[in-house]
Amino acid sequence: MRIRSMVVTGFMGLMVVLSGTTGSRAFGLDNGVARTPPMGWNSWNKFACKGINEKVVRETADQMASNGMKDAGYEFVVIDDCWQTGRDAQGNIVADVERFPSGIKALADYVHSKGLKFGIYTDAGTMTCAKRPGSIGHEYQDAQQYANWGVDYLKEDWCNTLPGQSSESSYTLMREALKATGRPIVFSICEWGSTKPWLWAGSIGNMWRSTGDIQDCWDCKKAWGGNGVVQILDQLNGIESYAGPGHWNDPDMLEVGNGGMNKEENRAHFSMWALLSAPLLAGNDLANMSADTREILLNKEVIAVDQDVMGLQGRRVKKMGDLEVWSKQLADGGRAVALLNRSDKAATISADWTDIGYPTTVSAAVRDLWAKKDVGRKSGSYSAEVPSHGVVMVTVKP
């Protein structure tokens, strides 16, 4: 918490400020949306700046509506950077007419016609990361424009900000601008965890990036550096108390199906994002995905862990070198448990009941969410052989 936040008078004012630093789930943003982690698709990981256009977005909406993703809970179609080119004489933001000849409102209407929701991107600085116009100084004007277009989700990045610009103040300003439109809009904060947003963003955004950008890599430090799956897991563990209904830690968009990881790594990636109660935003080419990718993205039992109404983020409860046990409490009193093998060889991993909050004497039903089968009642612990860079994900229900 910044020192200036402590300049308050009166005992009640001091209590409010101090309460905001506890990570208590009671202080989350309640704007009526994102009561469970948002699910959908974002254009950046696959199409980036060069590949995004109106045709891609329409085809993606078609795919989501027909390939089972909509039925599985995916609902947002989000355009990331590079849709905008400038501002008109009145200061209104203008879309790229070559890439989006029908205009953004027509595109949003098309997405809505498929029973889906539409999202868009902006930046809190003078320019976006791709040097397109940012929203600074135009927050209320842009927010109203987005609402007029029918936007349901706004991602705001943190490139090209001004010296000394406050992330907390900047995102609070956009929150108020969105609120003034009267339209329910999911607000996604994206300042890459640079100012520890979990400490202040709970009442400002519905989700906030807690790390730098994800790379399509299992262990990026071993490869070339950056944030791979295991690097992000290490950064998310320990900040679970700040997440909850309406306000989520965001480990970034999914890389499942983009080619940088094998089937086991993709399955583990998806499983761990679900255990983290993370937003599940697919980032692959939905029109050209493999059967393995489809199977992973459409596993409804794993998705149910992510979408559990209690909204508790899972955490690591045991670490034995590269062998780990993660657990998430569920609304029905059960636990979702991930046996994670970060090593280069298959290994047996065991989760003791005491690791996940149960007495050793409890008898519990165990179900394997990838094998999609019950494995019987167990007492005291559960063990399984886990492939290299893989996961065994189960539910444990007394």
C-alpha positions in Angstrom: 0.0 0.0 0.0 1.4 3.4 -0.9 2.2 5.9 1.9 -0.3 8.4 0.6 -3.1 5.9 1.2 -2.5 6.2 4.9 -3.3 9.9 5.0 -6.8 9.5 6.4 -8.5 11.0 9.4 -10.6 9.2 11.9 -10.6 5.7 13.2 -13.2 4.4 10.6 -11.2 5.8 7.7 -8.1 4.1 8.9 -9.9 0.8 9.3 -11.2 1.0 5.7 -7.7 1.6 4.4 -6.2 -1.2 6.4 -9.0 -3.6 5.5 -8.2 -3.1 1.9 -4.7 -4.6 2.3 -5.8 -7.9 3.8 -6.8 -9.5 0.5 -10.3 -10.3 2.0 -12.7 -11.5 -0.7 -15.4 -9.3 0.8 -13.7 -6.2 -0.8 -13.9 -7.4 -4.4 -15.5 -5.4 -7.2 -19.2 -6.2 -7.6 -20.4 -4.7 -10.9 -22.6 -7.7 -11.6 -20.2 -9.5 -13.9 -17.4 -12.1 -13.7 -18.9 -13.9 -10.7 -17.0 -16.9 -12.0 -13.7 -16.5 -14.0 -14.5 -15.2 -17.5 -14.2 -17.7 -20.4 -13.8 -17.0 -24.0 -11.1 -16.4 -26.7 -8.6 -13.6 -27.3 -6.9 -12.9 -30.6 -3.4 -12.0 -29.5 -1.5 -15.3 -28.8 -2.2 -16.7 -32.3 -3.0 -13.7 -34.5 -1.1 -10.9 -32.8 -1.2 -7.6 -34.8 -0.6 -8.8 -38.3 -3.2 -11.5 -38.4 -6.3 -10.0 -36.8 -9.2 -8.8 -38.9 -13.0 -8.9 -39.2 -13.0 -12.2 -41.0 -11.0 -13.9 -38.3 -13.3 -12.6 -35.6 -16.5 -13.7 -37.4 -15.1 -17.2 -38.1 -14.0 -17.5 -34.4 -17.6 -16.6 -33.3 -18.9 -19.2 -35.7 -16.6 -21.8 -34.4 -17.3 -21.1 -30.7 -21.1 -21.2 -31.3 -20.9 -24.6 -33.1 -17.9 -26.6 -31.9 -19.1 -27.1 -28.3 -17.2 -24.3 -26.7 -20.2 -22.1 -26.1 -22.0 -25.0 -24.5 -18.9 -25.6 -22.3 -19.0 -22.0 -21.0 -16.9 -20.0 -23.4 -18.7 -16.7 -24.1 -16.3 -13.8 -24.9 -14.8 -13.1 -28.3 -12.1 -10.5 -27.6 -10.1 -8.5 -30.1 -6.7 -7.5 -28.6 -4.4 -4.8 -29.9 -4.3 -3.4 -33.5 -8.0 -2.8 -34.3 -7.7 1.0 -34.0 -5.9 3.5 -36.1 -6.6 7.0 -34.8 -9.2 9.5 -33.7 -11.6 11.7 -35.7 -12.1 15.4 -35.4 -14.2 15.0 -32.3 -11.7 12.8 -30.6 -13.6 9.5 -31.1 -11.5 6.5 -31.5 -11.5 5.1 -35.1 -11.3 1.4 -36.2 -9.0 0.3 -39.0 -11.3 0.4 -42.0 -9.2 -2.1 -44.0 -9.3 -4.8 -41.4 -12.7 -4.0 -40.1 -14.7 -2.6 -43.0 -18.1 -3.2 -41.4 -17.2 -1.3 -38.3 -16.9 -2.5 -34.7 -20.6 -2.2 -33.9 -21.6 -4.5 -36.8 -18.9 -6.9 -35.6 -20.2 -6.8 -32.0 -23.8 -7.3 -33.3 -22.6 -10.4 -35.3 -20.9 -11.9 -32.2 -24.1 -11.2 -30.1 -26.2 -12.9 -32.8 -24.3 -16.1 -32.1 -25.3 -15.9 -28.4 -21.8 -14.7 -27.4 -20.3 -11.6 -25.9 -17.9 -9.1 -27.5 -14.6 -7.7 -26.1 -12.1 -5.1 -27.1 -8.7 -3.7 -26.1 -7.3 -0.3 -25.1 -4.3 1.0 -23.2 -3.9 3.4 -20.2 -1.0 5.2 -21.9 -0.6 7.5 -24.9 -0.3 4.6 -27.3 -1.0 0.9 -27.1 1.9 -1.6 -27.2 1.6 -1.7 -31.0 1.7 2.1 -31.2 -2.1 2.6 -31.8 -4.0 5.4 -29.9 -4.3 4.8 -26.1 -7.1 6.0 -23.9 -5.3 8.5 -21.6 -7.3 11.7 -21.6 -10.2 10.0 -23.4 -11.4 7.5 -20.8 -15.0 8.6 -20.5 -15.3 9.3 -24.3 -13.9 5.8 -25.1 -15.9 4.0 -22.5 -19.1 5.5 -23.9 -18.1 4.6 -27.4 -17.4 1.0 -26.4 -20.8 0.9 -24.7 -22.5 2.3 -27.8 -20.8 -0.4 -29.9 -22.1 -3.1 -27.6 -18.8 -4.1 -25.9 -19.1 -6.5 -23.0 -15.4 -6.8 -22.0 -12.6 -4.3 -22.0 -8.9 -5.2 -21.6 -6.7 -2.2 -20.7 -2.9 -2.5 -21.2 -0.1 -0.5 -19.6 2.3 0.4 -22.5 3.5 4.0 -23.2 2.4 5.5 -19.9 3.6 8.8 -18.7 6.5 9.3 -16.2 5.0 8.9 -12.7 1.6 7.8 -13.9 -0.2 5.8 -11.2 -1.6 2.4 -12.3 -4.1 2.4 -9.4 -5.4 5.9 -10.3 -5.4 5.2 -14.1 -7.4 2.0 -13.8 -9.8 3.6 -11.2 -10.5 6.3 -13.7 -11.4 3.8 -16.4 -13.5 1.8 -13.9 -15.5 5.0 -13.2 -15.9 5.7 -16.9 -17.2 2.2 -17.6 -19.6 2.5 -14.7 -20.9 5.8 -16.0 -22.0 4.1 -19.3 -24.6 2.0 -17.4 -23.5 -1.1 -19.4 -22.2 -4.2 -17.6 -18.6 -4.5 -18.9 -16.0 -6.9 -17.6 -12.9 -4.9 -16.8 -9.6 -6.6 -17.4 -6.5 -4.8 -16.0 -3.3 -5.7 -17.7 -0.3 -4.0 -16.1 1.6 -7.4 -16.0 1.8 -7.5 -12.2 4.3 -4.7 -12.2 2.7 -2.8 -9.3 1.3 -5.8 -7.4 -2.3 -5.2 -8.5 -3.6 -8.0 -6.2 -3.0 -5.5 -3.4 -5.2 -2.8 -4.8 -7.2 -3.9 -7.9 -9.8 -6.0 -6.1 -12.3 -3.2 -6.0 -11.3 -1.7 -9.4 -11.1 -4.5 -12.0 -12.8 -7.9 -12.5 -9.4 -9.4 -13.2 -5.8 -8.3 -13.3 -2.7 -9.7 -14.9 -0.5 -11.0 -12.1 2.6 -11.8 -14.3 4.4 -10.7 -17.4 3.1 -12.0 -20.8 2.9 -15.8 -21.1 5.0 -17.5 -23.7 4.1 -20.8 -25.5 6.6 -22.8 -23.5 6.5 -25.2 -20.5 9.7 -24.0 -18.8 10.9 -20.9 -20.6 13.9 -20.3 -18.3 15.3 -23.6 -19.6 14.6 -22.6 -23.1 15.3 -18.9 -23.6 13.8 -16.9 -20.8 10.4 -15.5 -20.1 7.2 -16.6 -18.5 6.3 -20.2 -19.3 3.7 -22.3 -17.5 5.9 -23.3 -14.5 7.2 -19.7 -14.1 3.7 -18.4 -13.9 2.6 -21.1 -11.4 5.4 -20.0 -9.1 4.3 -16.4 -9.3 0.6 -17.1 -8.7 1.1 -19.3 -5.7 0.9 -17.2 -2.5 -1.5 -14.6 -3.8 -4.6 -16.8 -3.8 -6.3 -14.9 -0.9 -6.8 -11.8 -3.2 -9.0 -13.6 -5.7 -12.7 -14.4 -5.6 -16.1 -13.8 -7.3 -15.9 -10.7 -9.4 -12.2 -10.2 -9.0 -9.6 -12.7 -10.2 -5.8 -13.1 -10.5 -5.1 -13.5 -14.2 -2.1 -15.6 -15.2 -2.6 -14.6 -18.9 -4.3 -16.2 -21.8 -4.1 -19.9 -22.7 -1.5 -21.2 -25.1 -3.2 -24.6 -25.6 -2.9 -25.6 -29.2 -0.4 -23.0 -30.4 2.4 -25.5 -31.0 5.0 -24.7 -28.4 4.0 -27.5 -26.0 3.1 -31.2 -26.3 -0.1 -32.8 -25.3 0.9 -33.5 -21.7 2.1 -30.0 -21.2 -1.0 -28.4 -22.7 -3.2 -30.6 -20.5 -1.2 -29.6 -17.4 -1.4 -26.0 -18.5 -5.2 -26.1 -18.8 -5.6 -28.1 -15.6 -3.5 -25.7 -13.5 -5.3 -22.6 -14.9 -8.6 -24.2 -13.8 -7.1 -25.0 -10.4 -6.0 -21.3 -10.1 -9.6 -20.1 -10.8 -8.1 -18.3 -13.7 -9.9 -16.7 -16.6 -9.9 -19.3 -19.4 -9.3 -17.4 -22.6 -8.3 -19.6 -25.4 -5.7 -18.2 -27.7 -5.5 -20.6 -30.6 -6.9 -20.8 -34.1 -10.3 -22.3 -33.4 -11.0 -23.0 -37.1 -8.0 -25.2 -37.3 -7.4 -27.0 -34.0 -6.4 -30.6 -33.5 -8.5 -33.3 -31.9 -6.1 -33.2 -28.9 -6.6 -29.4 -28.5 -10.4 -29.7 -28.8 -10.4 -32.5 -26.1 -8.4 -30.3 -23.7 -10.4 -27.1 -24.2 -13.8 -28.9 -23.9 -13.1 -31.0 -20.8 -16.2 -30.0 -18.9 -15.1 -31.6 -15.6 -11.9 -29.6 -15.5 -13.8 -26.5 -16.6 -16.2 -27.1 -13.6 -13.3 -26.8 -11.3 -12.4 -23.4 -12.7 -16.0 -22.3 -12.6 -16.8 -23.5 -9.1 -19.1 -21.0 -7.5 -17.1 -20.7 -4.2 -14.4 -19.0 -6.3 -11.4 -20.0 -4.2 -8.1 -20.0 -6.0 -6.1 -23.2 -5.5 -2.6 -23.3 -4.0 0.4 -25.5 -3.8 0.2 -27.6 -0.7 3.3 -29.9 -1.1 6.5 -29.6 -3.0 9.1 -32.3 -3.3 11.6 -30.9 -5.8 9.9 -31.0 -9.2 7.0 -33.0 -7.9 4.1 -31.0 -6.5 0.6 -31.3 -5.1 -1.9 -28.4 -5.6 -5.4 -28.3 -4.1 -8.5 -26.2 -4.4 -11.5 -26.2 -2.1 -14.9 -26.7 -3.9 -18.3 -25.5 -3.0 -19.6 -29.0 -2.2 -16.9 -29.5 0.4 -14.7 -31.6 -1.9 -11.3 -30.7 -3.2 -9.8 -30.5 -6.7 -6.3 -31.9 -6.5 -3.5 -31.7 -9.1 -0.5 -34.0 -9.0 2.0 -32.0 -11.0 5.3 -33.4 -12.4 7.7 -30.6 -13.5 10.5 -33.1 -14.0 11.8 -34.7 -17.2 10.8 -38.3 -16.1 7.6 -39.9 -15.1 7.1 -40.2 -11.3 4.7 -41.3 -8.7 3.2 -38.5 -6.7 1.1 -38.9 -3.6 -1.4 -36.4 -2.0 -2.0 -37.1 1.7 -5.4 -36.1 3.1 -3.7 -33.9 5.6 -2.2 -31.9 2.7 -5.6 -31.0 1.4 -7.4 -30.4 4.8 -8.9 -33.8 5.7 -8.2 -36.1 8.6 -6.3 -39.3 7.5 -9.3 -41.4 8.6 -11.7 -39.9 6.1 -12.9 -42.2 3.3 -13.4 -40.2 0.1 -14.5 -40.8 -3.5 -11.8 -40.0 -6.0 -12.5 -39.2 -9.7 -9.9 -38.8 -12.4 -11.0 -35.8 -14.5 -8.9 -36.6 -17.6 -9.5 -40.3 -17.6 -13.2 -39.4 -16.8 -13.6 -42.3 -14.4 -14.1 -42.9 -10.8 -11.1 -44.6 -9.2 -12.8 -45.8 -6.0 -12.9 -44.7 -2.4 -9.6 -43.9 -0.7 -8.5 -43.3 2.9 -5.5 -41.3 4.0 -4.0 -40.5 0.6 -4.1 -40.9 -3.2 -1.1 -41.7 -5.4 -0.7 -41.9 -9.2 1.9 -42.2 -11.8 2.3 -38.8 -13.5 4.0 -38.4 -16.9 6.9 -35.9 -17.4 5.6 -32.3 -17.6 2.2 -33.7 -16.9 -0.6 -33.7 -14.4 -3.1 -36.1 -12.9 -6.2 -34.1 -11.8 -8.8 -35.6 -9.5 -11.6 -34.5 -7.3 -11.7 -35.9 -3.7 -15.1 -36.0 -2.1 -15.7 -37.4 1.4 
